[in-house]
């Protein structure tokens, strides 16, 4: 099971579960592109069944980070 979590300013706002890896990666790459409705920081985590996690961080000031 793949899971995409959306955090705004440190609070979990949305958690989506996927059985299709293509849909999970598509949503992560296409929908997680900016700070969204966060006041300062948006964090997007894509968790894989293997335990690996991909993360994107967006800051209102324009700083972007990811692993």
N, C-alpha and C positions, 0 to 999 in steps of 0.2 A: 504494500500500500504506500503510495506517495502522498505527502502532505505539504501544503503550502500555507504558511502562517504569515499574517500581516500584523505588524506592531506599529502603532502610532504613539510616539512619545513614551515608549516603554510599556504600553498597554496592548494586550492582545485584542485586535479588532475583528479579525476574520481568520478562520481555519477551514481550509478546503481539503477534502480527501479525494484521491484519484486512484483508479485501478489501471488506467491507461497512462503509461509513461510519456507518450508523445503529447498528450493533452496537458499533463503536469508541466513539462518543460516549455511547452508553447505558452501557457499562461504566465509562467515565471519570466520568460524572455520578453513577451509582448506587453503584458499588463503591469509589470512591476518596473516602471520606468521613471518615476518621479516621487516627490515627497507626499503626494496625495493630499489627504485632509489633515495631516499632522501639523501641529504648531511649529515643531522644531525638527524632529527626527522620525523617519520612516525606515523600518527594517522589514525585509522580506526573507523568509527562510524556506527553502525547498529541501525537505527531508526525503531521502531515498530508503527503500527497504533494507539496504545493506548497512545503514547507519551513517552514511555520508550525508553531509549537509552543505548546501550552497546558500550563501548569504549576500544580500545587497543592502547597503545602507545609503540613505539619502538625507542630507541635511538642508534645511531651509536656506542656509547661507551659500549653498552650491557645492559643498564638499560631498564627494561620492566615494564609497568604498565597497569592496566586495571580496569574497574568498570563494 
